[in-house]
Amino acid sequence: MYNDVLHQHINAYQRALIRAGVTGSSIAGVFRGPETLALSSVASDLPGDVATTENTIFPIWSMSKPITTVAMMILLDRGLYLLNDPIKHYIPNFADIQCRSADPNAGLYPCKNDLLIKHLLSHRSGYQYYEKAAGPHPADPFLNLDEFVRHAASHPLEFEPGTHYLYGINQAILGRLIEVLTQQDFYTFLKKEILDPLGMADTKFFLTADDRKRFQPLYRKCSLPVGYNMAYRIDSANTGITTDFDVLSYSEGATTPLGGEGLVSTLTDYRKFCEMLLNGGAYLGQRMISKTAFDTMTTVVTPHSVQDGAYDLGFGYAFSLFVLEEPLLEGTGAPAGIFGWSGYHNTHFWIDRHNDLFGVFLTRTTPDSSVINKQFRAAVYRGLNNASAT
């Protein structure tokens, strides 16, 4: 049943973001399976901006990662690999990986630990995101995933595999592993096993000329990042709505489908993926991944209590999913166990199986901010609580 109070809370939050100059137009919704609890699209009055709809196409960046993870879980169910398998067994380029010494003056040394598949799934490989020319970068014009992976394998790891958490290029590497395991192009496998069964026709690695008409322009609150380390500069001459700065080409016929950041999607599409996750790996009565695989991908590997940083927000990390372990530290009213992820241009989602609902927030703005995800959740749970009190 549609919830007007919840809609008002979400709509008010979207308008506050626009008034504050944080985002341009956005669309946000809360769903219980196929049922819409609230759906709000708010357009800005920024010159060049356009209103969003359920079929507006957004670059979802790192919200590609959970889709790649589900693809890996499908293959895990089929027995094509084990989580503790060294990746060098499937991609020999990783046989002689180098690690950086903790002592910056000591240089490189042959890694003592094998790089395991589970390290890539959980961002504990030692690979990070790199500035251009400093390592394998998603915007570099690689011919295919094989070339990308050969370049990655020649780059030193920041630490011994499995010893720390570091966000990085892992899912792009896993895309190549999927090609090796299935003897199929990565996108072909995704379409056959995930995108087509879920009816996600607009989720892909490229844009046609017609797709471009639905592709949301970017609102740049800050100028381009310095490299890929997200160090932003405020530059009023380079802010505002633009159709430039895609970073990735999204060209038809692209041969390097990046599983960590390369997909575009719509709210209509991504809510179907979220519905499958809400159902524990099943969609419309058909199981996509086993309960065991679903539990594996959503189990915390890096607990919130061992992460670096000044503040503990209560989230641990599973397989490219955050999982809320301590709700009191997160402070939005969300229960323990919610999980989800976000994308570089401020696309966000989370799944709440305790309350049988999920939320999706899509806009296109830089800089990226996990604060939007948190504030959106707070608006949703306030709205739900206020609606139940009336």
C-alpha positions, 0 to 999 in steps of 0.5 A, a space after each residue: 500500500 502506498 505510504 503518503 507520509 513516507 513519500 513526503 519525508 523522501 520528497 522533502 529530503 530530495 528538495 533539501 539536497 537541491 536547495 543545499 546545492 548537493 545534487 541536481 534532479 533525483 529519483 528515490 523509492 522504497 519498495 516491499 518486493 514488487 509493491 511500491 511504498 513510496 516513489 519520489 522524483 524531484 527536478 532541480 531548476 539548474 540550467 541544463 538539468 532534466 527531470 528523472 523518471 523510473 526509466 532514466 539511465 544512470 551510470 551506477 558505477 560501484 553498484 555494478 559490484 553486487 551484480 558481479 558478486 551474484 555472478 560469482 555466487 552462481 558459479 560457486 553454486 555450480 562448483 566451478 571454483 572454491 573461495 579458497 582457490 588461488 586465482 593463479 590456478 585460473 589466471 596464471 598471470 597472478 603466479 608471481 605477484 609482488 607486494 609492497 613492504 611496510 617499510 617504504 624504503 624496502 621496496 618490493 618483495 614476492 608475496 608470501 600469501 597466495 591471492 585467493 578468490 575470496 580476497 578479491 570478493 571481499 576487497 582484501 586482495 591488496 589492490 586499490 583504485 589508482 590514479 591514471 598512469 599509477 596503476 590499472 585505471 578504469 578509464 584506460 583504453 584496455 583492449 579487453 579484460 584479459 589485457 586489464 588483468 595482465 596489467 593488474 597482475 604486473 602491479 604490486 599489491 599494497 600488502 599481503 593478500 588477506 591481511 587488510 581491507 582496501 577498496 579497489 579494482 577487484 570486481 574488474 578482475 573477477 569479470 575476467 575470472 568469470 570469462 575464464 570459468 565460463 568460456 564466455 564474454 563477461 557481459 554475455 554471461 551477465 545477460 544470460 544468467 542475471 540481467 535477462 532473467 530479471 528483466 533488466 533490459 537497460 542494464 549494460 556496459 554501453 549506451 546506444 544513441 537512443 539510450 543517450 537521450 535518457 542518460 542523466 547529465 552530471 551535476 558537478 558540485 566540485 571539479 574533477 577529482 585529482 586522479 582517482 583518489 577522490 581528492 576534489 577541488 572546489 572550482 566555480 568555473 567547472 561546476 554545474 550541469 554537464 554532459 561531459 566527464 563520463 570518465 567511461 566511454 559507454 561506447 557500443 561494441 566496448 570490449 572491456 566490461 568492468 564488473 566493478 564500475 562499468 554498468 548503467 541502469 535505471 530505477 526500474 531495472 535495479 529495483 528488480 535486482 534488489 527484489 531478488 536480494 530481498 528474497 534471499 537470491 530468488 525472483 518471481 519464485 525462481 532461485 538465482 543463487 542458493 541460500 548458502 551462496 546468499 548467506 556467504 556473500 552477505 556475511 561480514 568478512 571485515 568487521 566494523 570494529 577493525 576498520 581504520 578511520 576516526 569514526 566507527 559507523 557500525 558497518 562491516 564489509 561482506 562481498 562488496 556489500 556493507 552490512 550493518 552490525 551496530 545500529 546505534 553507531 549508524 543512528 538512522 533507525 535502520 536495524 542490524 543486518 541491512 546491507 547494500 552499496 553505493 556508486 561514485 556518482 551518488 547512486 545508493 541502495 540498501 536491503 532491509 530483510 527484517 522489515 521486508 523492504 529496500 530503498 533505492 536513491 539515484 542521482 548523478 552528482 560529484 563528489 560522491 558521498 556516503 552521507 546521502 545514503 545515510 540521510 536517505 535511510 534516516 528520512 525513510 525510517 522517520 517516515 515509516 515511524 511517523 506513518 505507523 504512529 498516525 
